Amino acid sequence: MKITYIVIISIVCLSLPLSSAHGDNVLTPPFVHAIVTNPISVFGKTYNLQVDNMTYPLYYGFHYTSATVSKISVVPESNSIQMSLQNVTETDTMWVYIPQSIISSDSNQFLLYVDGKNTSYEIATYSHSTILGFTVNTNTHEVQIQGTRVIPEFSTSVFSVAVIGFVSILVLRFYRPLKM
């Protein structure tokens, strides 16, 4: 029974699609499996992102420090999310587990900026989520992840204007005054 369980876990871990963009091996298959299974168990924390009256949990963690993410913002103009970090007391590796409904990128080609510097990362995708692993230096204050799509893709006001415009076109097109 134990051997069967170990074999199944090994197969699942090895079947996770990983592509490495950095040599630190932040996202090893067992580590990714642990994040996917229970993100909080891997020194993780949760940040509840509020967008348009919706709450999206983002999970993140550091390997060594007790650093935290104090704020996460969606930046629709650049299709990115920005994370403000606190208490990065030493160079550390960080991981972020983000639902693809929040941010996604064609072919999983994200741009990652750590304190404004383009930084390499490791990536793993699982179901409808993306896990990024990367290095943050001592006193890092900001991480920006840029994709090709970020929520809200269309804000409520843009959607309302589009609906009003569409209805106006229909009314003008098919309106025929009654003859008396």
ABEGO torsion letter per residue (X at the ends): XAAAAAAAAAAAAAABBBBBABAAGABBAAAAAAAAABAAABGBBBBBBBBGGBBBBBBBBBAABABBBABBBBBAAAGBBBBBBBGBABBBBBBBBBBAAABBBBGGBBBBBBGGBBBBBBBBBBEABBBBBBBBBBGBABBBBBBABBOBABBAAAAAAAAAAAAAAAAAAABBBBBX
